[in-house]
Amino acid sequence: MSMSTSTSSQWLITLGTAVVLASTLLAGPVRAETMTRGPYIQNPTTSSMIVAWEDFGAADPKVVYGVDGLDEGSAPCTCAGVHCYCTLTGLFAATTYQYQVLDGELPISDAYSFRTKPKFIEPFTFAVFGDNRSDHSAHQLVIEAMSGEYAFVVNTGDMVSDGESEANWDSYL
C-alpha cells in the first residue's frame, strides 16, 4: 500500500500529537502557574503559622501540611488582590512541618518546611546581615551557607537598589 506524501505527513503529525498527549496524561496533572512570589512564612507561634504568597488568579487556594508528609492537614486560604495567606492552626510546638500551596488539587509551589516556636526558652543561635541590594548571586551563596545553621536570620535592609522597581524585587525574591 502506498501513501501520498501529504497523507504520511498527516499521519506523522497525528502520531506526534498522540505521543505528546499520552506523555502528558502519564505525567499526571499539569501544575497551575499562578504564584508570582513566595510562598513565605509569617507570624510563627507555638501552635500556628501563616503561609503567604502573591498570586494572580488561584481559584481555590489551600495549603496542605504535615509532620511526616503533606496529608495530615489542610487550610483554606484568603486572597485580597494578589496577596494570599493561610493560617495553619493546631500545630505542635517546636515541630518541623512540611507544607505546599495548591490551587484545588494542583500544586502551585514546591514543598517547603518550617518549624514552630518552642514552648519554653531554649538556647539558639541567629545571624544578622544586610546591605544585599547588589550581586544577588554572591548573597545567595551567603544564604546557602547559613541555611540550617541558625534558628533565624535577621536582614537589616537594603535588599534592593530601587524599592519602586518590580524587576529589583523579582530578582531579590
N, C-alpha and C positions, 0 to 999 in steps of 0.2 A: 504494500500500500504506500503510495507516495503522498506527501503533504506539500502543499504550496508553502512558500516562504512565509507568507503572511499568516497562514494557519499555524505553522510551527512556532512563530514568534508569539502569537496569541496564546498558544498552549504554554510556552515557557513563561510568559508573564503571569498567566493564571497559576501555574505551578509555583512560581516565586511568591505570589501573593498567598497561596495556601501554606507555604513553608513559613512565611513571616507570621501569619495568623496562628498556625499551630504552635510556633515557638512562643508567641505571646500568651496563648492560653495555657501552655505548660508552665510558664514562668510565674503565673499567679496574677493577682490584681496589680494594676499599674498604680504607682504612687501618685497621689494627687499633689500637684505642685502649687501650694498656696502660701506657705510660710515665707516671709521676706526677711525676718530677723528672729533669732532665738532658736530654741527656747532657752530661757534662763530662769533661775530660781530666785525667790524673794521671800522676805519675812519668815525665816525659819523659827520654829518654836519646838518645844519638846514633843508636840503631838500634831503639828501641821506644817505645811509648806505651800507656797504659791508658785505655780509654774506659769510663766508669762511669755508672750511672743508677739510679733507683729504679723498680720495676715491680711491678704487681700480678697478673701472670699470663702473661707471654710463654712460649709453649710451646717454641719453637725459636729462641732469640735468637742473632743474629750481627751482626757489623759488616762492612760492605763498605767498601773504601777504595782509593785510588789517587792518583797524581800528576796524571794527565790525565783523571780520571773515577773512577767508583766500581766499575769492573770489573777492577781489577788484582789484588785480593786480598780474602780474607775470613777472618774468625777466629771460631771458635765462642766462646760466652760462658758464664759460670758465674753462676748466681743462687743466693744464700743468703738465704732470706726475700725481702724486697723489694729487696735490694741486688744489682745485677748488674754484671759487668765483663767486658771482653775485653782481652786483652793482644795488641797488634799487634807483631809482631817482623819482623826482616829489613828494616827501613826504612833509608833513606839519611840521613846526617847533613845538617843544615841544609837540609832539604827540606820544602816545604809539601805536605800531603796533604789530600784531601777524604775525609770519612767519613760514613756513615749507619748507623743502627741498624735492623735488620729483625727481624721475627718470622716465621720461614720466609722467604717471598718478599715479604711485605708490609712497607712502611716503617712504623716506629713513631716516627721522628724526622725532622726536616728534615735536609738535608745541611749539614755544617759543615766547618771546616778547622782544622788545627793545623800547627805547624812543629816538627820535631825539633831537638834541640840540635846546635850545630856541633861539629866535632871539635877545633877549636882556639879559643883565646880570641880573641874579636872584640870591638871596641868596641860598646857598646849603651847605650841609654837605658831607664830604667824609671820608673814613677810609684809613689808611696805616698800612700794616702788612707785615710780611715776615718770612724768615727762616723756611719755612714749608716743608722742604725736608724729614721729617720723621713723623711717626704717622699720616698718612693721615686721619684716622677716626676722630681724635681729631680736625684736621684742618677743616674737613668737617663740624663739629659742629660749629666752629667759623664762617665759611662762611654762614651757615644757619642762625646763629644768626644775622649776618649783612645784610642778604638778605632783600631788600626792605627798608632798613633804610637810605641808602646813595645814593647820586647821582652817585657816582662811587667809586671804591676801587682801590688803588694802591698796587701792590705787589712788594716789594723791591728786591726780588730774592731768590736764594737758594731754588728753587722749587723742585728739585730732587737731590739726593745724587751724582749720576753719570750721567751727561748730555749726555754721549755717549751710555747709556743703554736704548734701546727701552722699556724694561719692566718698568723702572722707570717712563718714560713719560706716558706709558699706565696707570699706577697706578695713577699718578697725574691727568691726563686729564679725 
